[in-house]
């Protein structure tokens, strides 16, 4: 498969009076054309900041310290802001977690959907409106011709998310970043949105980064899974491989914390302690204060590298350095 995105040693830090938080701390990640990468981890691990770094929308006081982000053959971090504006939405689109805060309450859906089309595609308002209506129909908004003239508050949560998906895909971007797009929805609507995203991804062959804390959702939609902890990628593998053979202690802990309604009663287990806080300095592996498999004198002193445990399976843990 052809690679469309490559991230190399990306570091995005946030500064405050309490110290510095390395929200993204040396991340390497690749995305192929037509591939869906699931990005998972607990709240605060750096998933959203990584996605915002890709489109260079990290909020103050965050700052991209170093690294490279290649979209095709272009390093996005070297572009001027005007050049980057041509890529946002057009080549790389985002769907945010809460569509109500992403949609402007004082503009109609038509105004919000047609603006990107007019700016990026240089087409007339009428042509943009026709495309917007077609996309709303495609994502299942009934009565699209009339409803496009309504305002965000006149739609339900699931409908607003459909509108966000339609807006993001109307420009046929090469990459779609979906940041927990189903978190605020009930289970039945969640399933509808996931099926819609999956169907549209196949139709448009859009490369997708799907961010979620829900491993069950990621298992159903992703080709490859990436697990983040405290700004690091700690494990990466094809979906079947990761769920069938989890290696990193943190990945195992996440899976142990997932409840199930099948089979024998399963006792849910969780890691003790909390992720590093702002300004907290941890030597060695970032997980070692919480890790049940830490090796004293090694994990608390040295930073682990990535070790291969399969052709497309890597893990950042000393337990695999000799395997």
C-alpha positions as CSV (number, residue, x, y, z in Angstrom):
1,X,0.0,0.0,0.0
2,X,1.1,3.6,-0.7
3,X,1.9,5.7,2.3
4,X,0.0,8.9,2.6
5,X,1.1,10.2,6.0
6,X,4.3,9.7,8.0
7,X,5.0,11.3,11.4
8,X,8.6,11.2,12.6
9,X,9.7,11.9,16.2
10,X,6.9,14.4,16.8
11,X,7.0,16.4,20.1
12,X,4.2,18.7,21.2
13,X,4.6,20.2,24.7
14,X,2.4,22.3,26.9
15,X,3.9,24.8,29.3
16,X,2.3,26.1,32.5
17,X,3.4,27.5,35.9
18,X,3.5,24.0,37.2
19,X,6.0,22.8,34.6
20,X,6.0,21.3,31.1
21,X,3.8,18.4,30.0
22,X,5.1,16.4,27.0
23,X,1.6,15.7,25.5
24,X,3.1,14.1,22.4
25,X,6.6,12.9,23.1
26,X,8.5,11.5,20.2
27,X,5.8,9.9,18.2
28,X,6.4,7.9,15.0
29,X,3.3,6.9,13.0
30,X,2.4,6.0,9.4
31,X,-0.9,5.8,7.6
32,X,-1.4,4.1,4.2
33,X,-3.9,5.0,1.5
34,X,-7.3,3.5,2.3
35,X,-6.2,2.4,5.8
36,X,-8.0,3.0,9.1
37,X,-5.7,3.4,12.1
38,X,-7.4,3.2,15.5
39,X,-5.7,5.4,18.1
40,X,-6.5,4.3,21.7
41,X,-5.6,5.2,25.2
42,X,-7.0,6.7,28.4
43,X,-8.0,10.4,28.7
44,X,-5.0,12.7,28.7
45,X,-2.6,10.3,26.9
46,X,-2.1,12.7,23.9
47,X,-4.5,11.3,21.3
48,X,-6.3,14.6,20.5
49,X,-3.2,16.7,20.7
50,X,-1.5,14.3,18.2
51,X,-4.5,14.9,15.8
52,X,-4.4,18.7,16.3
53,X,-0.6,18.6,15.7
54,X,-1.1,17.0,12.3
55,X,-3.3,19.9,11.1
56,X,-1.2,22.5,13.1
57,X,-4.1,23.6,15.3
58,X,-2.5,23.0,18.8
59,X,-4.1,25.5,21.2
60,X,-2.0,27.9,23.3
61,X,0.1,27.2,25.4
62,X,0.8,24.1,23.4
63,X,3.7,24.1,20.9
64,X,5.1,21.7,18.4
65,X,8.7,21.5,19.6
66,X,10.2,19.2,16.9
67,X,9.5,16.5,14.4
68,X,8.3,16.0,10.9
69,X,4.8,15.4,9.5
70,X,4.9,14.3,5.9
71,X,1.6,14.4,3.9
72,X,2.6,12.6,0.7
73,X,6.0,14.2,0.1
74,X,5.3,17.5,1.9
75,X,6.5,18.3,5.4
76,X,3.5,20.1,6.9
77,X,5.6,21.7,9.7
78,X,7.6,23.6,7.1
79,X,4.6,25.2,5.4
80,X,3.5,28.8,5.9
81,X,0.1,29.3,7.5
82,X,-1.5,30.3,4.2
83,X,-0.2,27.1,2.6
84,X,-1.5,25.1,5.5
85,X,-4.9,26.6,5.2
86,X,-5.2,25.1,1.7
87,X,-4.6,21.6,3.2
88,X,-6.9,21.8,6.2
89,X,-10.4,20.6,5.2
90,X,-9.4,20.1,1.6
91,X,-6.7,17.3,2.0
92,X,-7.0,16.6,5.7
93,X,-10.4,16.9,7.3
94,X,-11.4,16.5,11.0
95,X,-14.6,15.3,12.7
96,X,-14.6,16.5,16.3
97,X,-16.1,14.8,19.4
98,X,-18.9,17.3,20.1
99,X,-20.6,18.5,16.9
100,X,-22.7,21.1,18.7
101,X,-19.6,23.0,19.7
102,X,-18.1,22.5,16.2
103,X,-21.1,23.9,14.4
104,X,-21.7,27.6,14.6
105,X,-25.1,28.2,16.1
106,X,-25.8,31.5,14.3
107,X,-25.3,30.1,10.7
108,X,-27.5,27.7,8.8
109,X,-26.1,24.2,7.9
110,X,-26.0,25.4,4.2
111,X,-23.8,28.3,5.1
112,X,-21.4,26.1,7.1
113,X,-21.2,23.3,4.5
114,X,-20.9,25.4,1.4
115,X,-18.2,27.8,2.7
116,X,-15.3,25.2,2.5
117,X,-16.5,24.1,-0.9
118,X,-16.5,27.6,-2.3
119,X,-13.1,28.4,-0.8
120,X,-11.3,25.2,-1.7
121,X,-13.0,24.2,-4.9
122,X,-13.6,27.7,-6.3
123,X,-17.2,26.9,-7.3
124,X,-20.4,28.9,-7.2
125,X,-22.7,28.9,-4.2
126,X,-25.4,27.1,-6.1
127,X,-23.0,24.3,-7.1
128,X,-21.7,24.1,-3.5
129,X,-25.3,23.8,-2.2
130,X,-26.1,21.0,-4.6
131,X,-23.0,19.1,-3.4
132,X,-24.0,19.8,0.3
133,X,-27.5,18.5,-0.2
134,X,-26.2,15.3,-2.0
135,X,-23.8,14.7,0.9
136,X,-26.5,15.1,3.5
137,X,-28.6,12.6,1.6
138,X,-25.7,10.2,1.5
139,X,-25.2,10.4,5.3
140,X,-28.9,9.8,5.9
141,X,-30.4,13.2,6.7
142,X,-34.0,13.0,5.5
143,X,-35.5,16.0,3.8
144,X,-32.0,17.4,3.1
145,X,-33.3,20.0,0.6
146,X,-35.3,21.7,3.3
147,X,-33.3,20.9,6.4
148,X,-30.1,22.4,5.0
149,X,-31.6,25.8,5.6
150,X,-32.0,25.0,9.4
151,X,-29.7,25.7,12.3
152,X,-27.6,23.3,14.4
153,X,-29.9,23.4,17.4
154,X,-32.8,22.1,15.3
155,X,-31.0,18.7,14.8
156,X,-30.4,15.8,17.3
157,X,-26.9,14.8,18.4
158,X,-26.8,12.0,15.9
159,X,-28.0,14.2,13.1
160,X,-25.4,16.8,13.9
161,X,-22.7,14.2,13.8
162,X,-23.9,13.1,10.4
163,X,-23.7,16.7,9.2
164,X,-20.1,16.9,10.5
165,X,-19.3,13.8,8.6
166,X,-21.0,15.1,5.4
167,X,-19.1,18.4,5.7
168,X,-15.7,16.7,6.2
169,X,-16.2,14.3,3.3
170,X,-17.7,16.8,0.9
171,X,-14.2,17.8,-0.3
172,X,-13.1,14.2,-0.6
173,X,-10.0,14.6,1.6
174,X,-7.1,12.2,1.4
175,X,-7.1,11.9,5.2
176,X,-10.0,12.0,7.7
177,X,-9.3,12.4,11.4
178,X,-12.2,11.4,13.6
179,X,-11.7,12.4,17.2
180,X,-14.1,10.3,19.3
181,X,-17.0,11.0,17.0
182,X,-19.5,8.7,18.8
183,X,-18.7,9.4,22.5
184,X,-21.7,11.7,23.2
185,X,-24.2,9.5,21.4
186,X,-26.3,6.6,22.7
187,X,-25.4,3.1,21.8
188,X,-27.9,2.6,18.9
189,X,-26.9,5.9,17.3
190,X,-23.2,5.1,17.9
191,X,-23.7,1.9,15.8
192,X,-25.4,3.8,13.0
193,X,-22.6,6.4,12.9
194,X,-19.9,3.8,12.9
195,X,-21.5,1.9,10.0
196,X,-21.9,5.1,8.1
197,X,-18.2,6.0,8.6
198,X,-17.2,2.5,7.6
199,X,-19.4,2.5,4.4
200,X,-18.2,6.0,3.4
201,X,-14.5,5.0,4.1
202,X,-14.9,2.1,1.7
203,X,-16.7,4.2,-0.9
204,X,-14.2,7.0,-1.0
205,X,-11.1,5.0,0.1
206,X,-10.3,7.7,2.6
207,X,-7.3,7.1,4.9
208,X,-8.6,7.5,8.4
209,X,-7.3,8.1,11.9
210,X,-10.0,7.0,14.3
211,X,-9.5,8.2,17.8
212,X,-11.3,6.5,20.7
213,X,-10.9,5.3,24.3
214,X,-13.4,2.5,23.4
215,X,-11.4,-0.6,22.3
216,X,-14.6,-2.3,21.2
217,X,-15.3,0.4,18.7
218,X,-11.7,0.4,17.4
219,X,-11.8,-3.4,17.0
220,X,-14.8,-3.0,14.7
221,X,-13.5,-0.2,12.5
222,X,-9.7,-0.2,12.4
223,X,-7.2,-2.1,10.2
224,X,-4.3,-1.2,12.6
225,X,-4.4,-0.2,16.3
226,X,-2.0,2.2,18.0
227,X,-2.0,2.4,21.8
228,X,-0.8,5.6,23.5
229,X,0.3,6.3,27.1
230,X,1.5,9.6,28.4
231,X,2.6,10.9,25.0
232,X,4.2,7.7,23.8
233,X,3.1,5.1,21.4
234,X,3.6,1.9,23.5
235,X,2.2,-0.7,21.1
236,X,1.2,-0.9,17.5
237,X,-0.1,-3.8,15.5
238,X,-2.7,-5.0,13.0
239,X,-6.1,-5.2,14.7
240,X,-6.4,-9.0,14.9
241,X,-2.8,-9.3,16.1
242,X,-3.1,-6.7,18.8
243,X,-6.3,-8.1,20.3
244,X,-5.2,-11.7,19.9
245,X,-1.6,-11.1,21.2
246,X,-1.4,-8.0,23.3
247,X,2.2,-7.5,24.5
248,X,2.6,-4.3,26.4
249,X,1.5,-4.3,30.1
250,X,-0.5,-1.2,29.5
251,X,-2.3,-2.7,26.5
252,X,-3.1,-5.8,28.6
253,X,-4.4,-3.5,31.4
254,X,-6.7,-1.7,29.0
255,X,-8.2,-5.0,27.7
256,X,-8.6,-6.3,31.3
257,X,-10.7,-3.2,32.1
258,X,-13.1,-3.9,29.3
259,X,-16.4,-5.5,30.6
260,X,-18.0,-8.3,28.7
261,X,-21.5,-9.9,28.7
262,X,-20.3,-13.2,27.3
263,X,-18.8,-16.3,28.9
264,X,-17.8,-16.5,32.6
265,X,-17.9,-13.6,34.9
266,X,-14.8,-11.6,34.4
267,X,-13.2,-9.6,37.2
268,X,-12.3,-6.2,35.9
269,X,-8.7,-5.1,36.8
270,X,-7.1,-1.7,36.6
271,X,-3.6,-0.3,37.0
272,X,-2.9,1.3,40.3
273,X,-2.0,5.0,40.4
274,X,-2.4,7.7,37.7
275,X,-0.7,8.9,34.6
276,X,2.1,11.5,35.1
277,X,0.8,15.0,36.0
278,X,2.1,18.3,34.7
279,X,5.6,19.0,35.8
280,X,6.1,15.4,37.2
281,X,9.5,14.1,36.1
282,X,9.7,10.3,35.6
283,X,13.0,8.6,34.8
284,X,13.0,5.6,32.7
285,X,9.8,4.1,31.3
286,X,6.8,6.4,31.9
287,X,4.6,3.4,33.0
288,X,7.0,2.0,35.5
289,X,5.4,3.6,38.6
290,X,2.2,1.7,37.8
291,X,3.5,-1.3,35.9
292,X,2.9,-4.8,37.5
293,X,5.8,-6.3,35.4
294,X,8.5,-3.6,35.9
295,X,12.1,-4.7,36.3
296,X,13.7,-2.8,39.1
297,X,17.0,-1.2,38.1
298,X,16.0,-1.2,34.4
299,X,12.5,0.2,33.9
300,X,13.0,2.9,36.4
301,X,16.4,3.9,35.0
302,X,16.3,3.6,31.2
303,X,13.9,4.5,28.4
304,X,12.8,1.5,26.4
305,X,13.2,1.5,22.6
306,X,10.7,-0.1,20.2
307,X,11.1,-3.9,19.8
308,X,9.6,-5.9,17.0
309,X,7.5,-8.9,17.9
310,X,6.1,-9.4,14.4
311,X,6.3,-8.0,10.9
312,X,3.9,-5.2,11.7
313,X,3.9,-5.4,15.5
314,X,6.1,-3.3,17.7
315,X,6.1,-2.7,21.4
316,X,8.0,-0.2,23.7
317,X,8.8,-2.4,26.6
318,X,12.0,-4.0,28.0
319,X,10.3,-7.3,28.4
320,X,10.7,-7.8,24.6
321,X,14.3,-6.5,24.1
322,X,15.7,-10.0,23.7
323,X,12.9,-11.6,21.7
